[in-house]
Amino acid sequence: MTTAGDVNTQVGMATHIYLVTQSMVDAYFYSADSELLVVPQEGKLRFCTELGIIDVEPQEIAILPRGLVYRVEVLEGPCRGFVCENYGQKFELPSRGPLGANCMANPRDFKTPVAAFEDREVPSTVTIKWCGQFHETKIAQSPLDVVAWHGNYAPCKYDLKTYCPVGAVLFDHPDPSIFTVLTAPSGQEGTANIDFVLFREGWMVAENTFRPAWYHKNIMSELMGNIYGQYDAKPKGFVPGGVSLHNMMLPHGPDKNAFEGASQAELKAEKLDHTMSFMFETRFPQHLTRFAGQEAPLQDDYIDCWESLEKKFDGTAGEK
């Protein structure tokens, strides 16, 4: 759907939407280019890897390291979801700073598989992604015949329902960085090669505050995906399975309905429920692929949600 940076110099990322209707049979894949973050939206998948088996379903994610050989099986299909292809430094937990030891994503909730192997002498195909090119080779057996391994770079899965969000308990809308699940550092402080950010259920309690995301532009390019439910800043149009892209330094914010509703709502404690959206953020501009720009279904009236916004400027506000 989008690409940013450069796979040859190992910076940046790409985003994909996957649709899987049948299992891989005697076929295997690995990417020499990138670590893969898989975010299911429908269906259940099984990743049979060199280092064990991972089952993943909606509201979970899987992380597949660069160079890991695996086969994908459909457990409940059809399967649909999102993939973030990370060309840069591997994903890690963000620094919690003054938040301390507990909250956000906790290390204890990331699960690695127990060791497993296949001893099958059957003709198999291995496809390799290398510098943006795909190469294929034929071998006489399953490549998942690894019976011992050592190291600390294994695939893992994470249940997004274990993410513990933090937020303002008095006033002001906090920066979305407090919702970061994983980050791939860029080497430049204050920005990231990729931030994986999660917006899930939670209580909104801030007073004297516009609670949805405010109107803004920043240096990070934001690709959002909806796993399920309704996103509070865009109640209509942003459907589960959909993505939106707001590129670096391009202004954006809530649509009129979200703005008027939040501006006039009584500021009492309110539960934001039945919602889970995410964001792939990067410090690089995200370019649309030809498929995304010309073939994928588009919401042609997306921009119209801002056309009816009314001017609210009052030069006398605050005068005594």
PEUR-V340064 format. One record per residue. PSI is psi in whole degrees, 0 to 359 (* if undefined). D_CENTER is the distance of its C-alpha to the mean C-alpha in whole Angstrom. Layout:
BEGIN
PSI;D_CENTER
PSI;D_CENTER
END
This chain:
BEGIN
314;13
159;13
147;14
144;15
212;17
122;19
330;19
327;23
4;22
47;19
147;17
204;14
174;12
154;11
146;9
156;10
131;11
150;13
117;16
124;18
344;22
157;24
155;24
130;24
117;28
34;29
140;26
162;24
148;22
152;20
120;19
352;21
329;18
152;15
142;13
128;11
116;7
126;8
95;6
147;10
330;11
146;15
173;17
134;17
153;17
128;19
111;18
108;22
171;22
334;24
14;24
180;23
134;22
124;18
136;18
144;15
174;14
144;12
10;11
164;11
158;9
144;11
121;11
113;14
156;16
132;17
357;21
129;20
135;22
164;21
143;22
132;20
146;22
118;21
316;22
116;22
178;21
158;20
136;17
147;14
200;10
152;7
133;7
121;6
112;10
110;11
342;15
211;15
149;16
158;14
143;12
169;14
140;14
157;15
134;18
349;19
226;22
352;25
333;23
215;24
334;24
139;22
178;19
221;15
127;14
138;17
328;18
339;20
357;17
124;16
129;18
152;19
158;22
154;25
141;27
156;28
163;30
130;31
77;35
119;35
79;37
145;36
130;35
157;32
132;29
123;27
133;25
130;24
120;21
118;23
42;23
359;21
153;24
128;24
147;27
140;29
153;31
135;33
168;34
3;36
169;34
135;31
358;29
36;28
40;31
121;30
356;32
142;32
158;29
141;29
189;26
21;23
80;20
159;19
159;17
167;15
159;13
135;12
114;13
340;11
347;14
357;16
126;14
101;17
154;16
159;19
181;20
135;23
5;26
290;29
166;28
142;25
123;22
160;20
143;17
351;14
338;14
351;15
15;12
123;10
310;9
151;9
145;11
105;12
153;15
345;17
352;21
115;21
138;21
351;19
170;16
152;14
315;13
136;9
130;8
112;5
139;7
131;8
105;10
187;13
152;16
167;19
139;22
120;23
355;26
140;26
159;30
42;31
137;27
113;25
322;23
173;20
137;18
172;21
131;22
167;21
144;20
181;19
348;18
140;14
132;13
114;10
118;8
147;7
146;7
118;10
311;10
162;13
199;16
131;17
131;15
334;18
350;18
81;18
331;20
145;21
324;19
85;15
158;16
134;14
347;12
163;12
154;10
152;12
121;13
108;15
169;16
136;17
19;20
122;20
145;21
172;19
192;19
152;20
177;22
316;26
317;26
320;23
310;25
320;29
316;28
328;26
329;29
354;32
148;30
128;32
79;30
165;31
127;28
137;26
122;23
110;20
163;20
61;18
140;15
109;11
163;8
171;5
133;5
107;5
144;8
151;11
353;15
153;16
139;16
121;14
136;17
141;17
166;18
320;21
313;20
322;17
335;20
337;23
327;22
147;19
131;20
148;20
97;21
333;24
21;25
316;21
341;23
339;26
345;24
348;25
327;29
6;31
135;29
148;33
127;34
4;34
133;36
105;39
347;41
356;43
135;40
351;41
145;45
*;47
END
